[in-house]
Amino acid sequence: GAVTIMTSPEDPPSVLPKLKHKYTKDTGMLTGVFKQIGDRVTAVLKRVKTKDQTIPYYKKHQRQRNNNDMEMTYYVELELSNVGKKSFAKLQWIDYSVTTKYMMTGQENTCQLLDNKGYPDLIFSRVRSYTSSSEIPLL
């Protein structure tokens, strides 16, 4: 399936309207795909590219600037668990790593971001109703 994550210092009520549209481009937005196998959810995400609002460079400088770009890929693994008879479930962090690839040199660095005291569990309500139509064909 498709997944979107947004990191922001703003309060959730001010951020939620930005997530209504699929093609929103914000600096804190990550998009990617996820796969669920049993109780494990694995996601691969990349940062949404935003247009640079700086003054245009000459073509030779444009080429040089693009060579210094880097691409970051986020790998997230979560475990899905029910919380007794309550109406919500939670996702517990299992693995979280970031791979950075430098375009100019082709060098890749991987950083594990999860330790034993890691991130707090994500608590959510399960979907109770579905629509009968889809934006794209289902596979």
N, C-alpha and C positions, 0 to 999 in steps of 0.2 A: 504494500500500500504506500501511499504518500504521507509524508510527515513534515511538519513545519515547527520550528522552535524559534522563539524570539527572546533575546536577552535584552533587558532594558532596566535602567534604574527607576523608571516611572512606575506609578501604581497600576495594578491590573485593570481597573476601570478605564484608564486612559489609553491602554495598549490594546485592549480587546477589539475596538473598531478597526485597527490596522490589520487584524487577522481575518476579517470577513472576506477579503478579496484574495484570490489565489495568487495574483501577480503583483502583490505589494512589494516594493523594493525599499527596504530599510536597512541601515547599517548593522543592526543587531539580528537580522533575519538569517536563519539557516533552513535550507530545504533539502529533502532527500527522500529515501525510500526506507521502508522497514519490512521485516519479515518476522512472523510469529511461528515458533516451533514449540509446541507444548505450552509451558508457562514462561518461556523465554522470548523476549522481544529484542531483536537486533536491528539497529538503524545505522545507516551511513548517510552523513549530511555534509553539505558544502555551503559556504557562505554565498548569499545572493550578491551578484555583482551589481554595483551601483555606478552610475556615470560620474566621472570625475568632473567637478565644477571649476577646475582651475583654468587658467589662460591656456589656449592651445599652443602646443610646441611646434617648431618646425619639424618636417618629416623625419630628418635624421635624429633629432632629439626624441621624437615620439617612439621610434624603433628602440632606442637605447632605454627609454623609460619602461617600455613593456618587457624588455628582457630582465629587468630587476624585479618583476612581479613574483609573487609566490602564491601557491594554491594550498589551502588548508582543508584537510578532510577529517571529519570527526566521526569516530566509531563509538557507538553507545550500545551497551547490552544491559537490559533490565529484566527483572523477574516479576511476573504478575502474581499477586496473591490476594485472596479474599480476606476480609476482616470480619469473621464471624457472621452474625445475622444482620450486620449493618448494611446500609444501602450503597456503600461505596467500596472500592477496591484500592489497592495501592501497588505502585511500581517501586521495587527496590533496586538500587544501583548495583550492578555486578562488575561492569567494566566500563571505563571511559578513557579513550586515548585520542590524541590528535597527531596526524601525520602532516608535516609541512614539506612541500616540494618547491625548491627554488628553481624557477624556469631557466635562468641563465646558466647555472652549473649542472642542473639535473640532480642535485644532492637532495636526499630525503632524510628528515629527522622525525622520530616518533617519540612522543612524550606521554607517559601514563599519568593520568591526572587523579586517579582514584586511590585513596589509601583506606585503611580500616575504619576511620572515622568519617569517611567520605561525605557525600551530599545527603540531605534529608530525603526521605521517601516522598514520592509524588502521589498524592491522594486525589482520586477522581470518581465521578459517578459513571456508571455504565450507561450506554445508549439504550433507551427504552423504546424508541420508535425509529423507523427508517422511512425514507421516501421511496416511491416506486419508480423514480426516474434517476438517471445518472448523467453527469456532465460528459463523461468519456465512456467508451465501451468497456465493459467488465471482462476480464480475462479468465 
